Amino acid sequence: MPAKVLIPDPLRQFTGNKAEVSLEGNTVRELLSSLTQEYQYLHRHLYTDAGELRAYINVYVNNDDIRQLNKESTPVGEKDVISIIPSIAGG
């Protein structure tokens, strides 16, 4: 069964204005790979040229930051909600 990935407002222009998408994958890495394969323009906003998740992109599985779990190797299930949250700078 697919997991739900929530797309933040600033990135929705790359997903046809979808606020959420359902994708197959067993880990965060697999889900993000599926996401960027389906919505190719999103890749450069999530990943560096070296293929690393950008430092200002925060990813949560339910309410847990993947940096505090197993990073992109964090397992996901069909009831999990994955949130992509870009950091916002301001003053």
Order of alpha helices (4+ residues) and beta strands (2+ residues): beta-beta-alpha-alpha-beta-beta-beta
